[in-house]
Every structure is written in C-alpha cells, then in structure tokens.
Amino acid sequence: MKEPKKAKILPIRALKLGPTQFRAEVERLQAEGRMPSLSELLDMIAEIRAEYRGRILTARAENKRRKS
C-alpha cells in the first residue's frame, strides 16, 4: 500500500492561521501523534520545492514579462 504524502498533514487553511491558532494546531497534532519531526518537515519541504520548482520559475518569468 502506498503511503500518503506527508505534505497532507496540515490542510491548506493552516497557511492562514494566526499565531494563537497555529500554536493550537501544533498542540493538536502533537496530542494526536501526527506532528512530524524537524527532519521530516525539512524533507517534505525539499520534496515539495523540487516538485514545484519549474512551475514557480515559469510563473515568476511570466509575471516579470507582464510587468515589463
């Protein structure tokens, strides 16, 4: 069975949390045993950056062309 992507641990809405709400989310994940270690988190970030690097660079180039 394929393991789900670890990047799915936090929902997208977590990106819009204030500091108090974010802390509550961290505590919830810790209590549930779902909080990744720092090394796991950094690995996930590197994986996601590698996956989307091309799209990000393309979008930046297009945005730069539009502003010119």
N, C-alpha and C positions, 0 to 999 in steps of 0.2 A: 504494500500500500504506500502510495506517495505521501510524504509529509507535507502539510500545508505550508505555504510561505510564512516565515516568521514575521515578515513585514506586516502581516494582517493582525498582529496582536492588538494594536491600537487602531480604532476606527478613524476615518478622516476627520471627523468632528473634533478629535483630540487636538488637532492643529490650531483650533480656535479657542482653546481653554485659557482662562486667566490663571495666574499663579496659584490661587487657592484651589480652583477646580482641578488644575493639573496635579497638585500635591494629593488631592483626594483620589484621583485616578491612579496615581502611583501606589498609594497605600492599598487601594482595592486590588490592584494587580499583584502586589506583594502578598496580601492575605490569601489570594486565590492560588498563589504559587506560579503565576504566569509572567512575573516580571523578569525580563531577560537580564543576564549579567552584562557588564560593560563590554566585555569582549564580544559577546553575541550581538549586542546592539551595534557595535562598530562594524562587525562583519556584515550585518544586514544593511547598514548604510552604504558600505563599499559596494555590495552587490547591487543595490538599487541605483546608486550613482552610475555604475558601469552599464547597467541595463538601459538607463535613460539618457546617458551622456550624448549620444548622437542627436536625439530629439531636442535636447536642451540647446546644444550648439547651433542646430538648424534654426530654432526659434529665435535665438539671440541674433543670428546673422540676418534673418528676415526683419526683425524689429529694427536693427541698425540701418538696413536698406530703406525701410519706410521713413525713418527719421531724417535721412539724408536728402 
